[in-house]
Amino acid sequence: MTRKIINTHQAPAAIGTYSQAVRAGDTVYLSGQIPLLPATMQLVEGDMRAQITQVFDNLKAVAEAAGGGLADVVKLNVFLTDLAHFPLVNEVMAQYFSAPYPARAAIGVASLPKGAAVEADAVMVLRG
């Protein structure tokens, strides 16, 4: 099986020892994205909606760099430091995904890198 490392300047650079995504065959594993602005590597300013939106923008950029899009995501994991934001995740997610939706987990965590309040990773399967 061929492995390909995915990298794009349209999403934040990795802040550790990982790749933005790895393609193995037709499956792409997208690393967790926090609400960093790619140009500055700083957290987006604004409320929780702004953070969630930036996370999905970052995932979208990596998905597109891998040759797919968010419509190709089959599994999504969302990590929140406060599960009270779960309804807002659903609201913002509806702007990026349409039915049939990917499988998903929402997980409450104590903290995230750089003090972010939300992070998401995904698994995408490309067609052909």
C-alpha positions, 0 to 999 in steps of 0.5 A, spaced: 500 500 500 502 506 498 502 512 503 502 519 501 503 525 506 499 531 505 501 538 506 498 544 505 499 552 506 492 553 506 491 549 513 496 550 519 502 547 519 503 541 524 505 544 531 508 537 533 511 530 530 505 529 525 503 530 518 497 534 516 494 528 513 496 521 511 493 518 505 494 510 505 490 507 499 484 511 498 483 512 505 486 519 508 487 520 515 486 527 517 490 530 523 486 534 529 485 541 527 484 546 532 482 553 530 489 556 528 489 561 523 494 558 517 497 565 516 499 567 523 499 560 527 495 564 532 488 562 535 482 565 531 479 571 535 472 571 537 467 567 540 466 559 540 462 559 533 468 563 530 473 557 533 468 551 530 468 555 524 476 555 523 476 548 525 472 546 519 475 551 515 482 547 516 479 540 515 476 542 509 483 545 506 487 539 508 481 534 505 482 538 499 489 538 499 488 530 499 484 530 493 477 530 496 472 534 500 468 534 506 463 530 503 468 524 503 469 524 510 466 518 513 468 519 520 469 525 524 471 526 532 470 532 535 473 534 542 470 540 546 473 542 553 465 544 554 460 539 552 455 545 552 457 547 546 455 541 542 449 544 539 453 549 536 458 544 533 451 541 530 449 548 527 456 550 524 457 543 522 451 543 518 454 549 514 460 544 512 456 537 511 450 535 508 446 528 509 448 523 509 452 525 514 459 522 517 459 517 523 461 522 529 463 522 536 463 528 540 468 527 546 469 532 552 476 533 554 480 537 560 484 541 555 487 542 548 493 544 545 494 552 545 488 553 549 483 551 544 476 550 546 475 545 540 479 540 535 476 535 530 480 530 526 477 526 520 477 519 516 476 520 509 475 515 503 476 518 496 473 515 490 478 511 486 
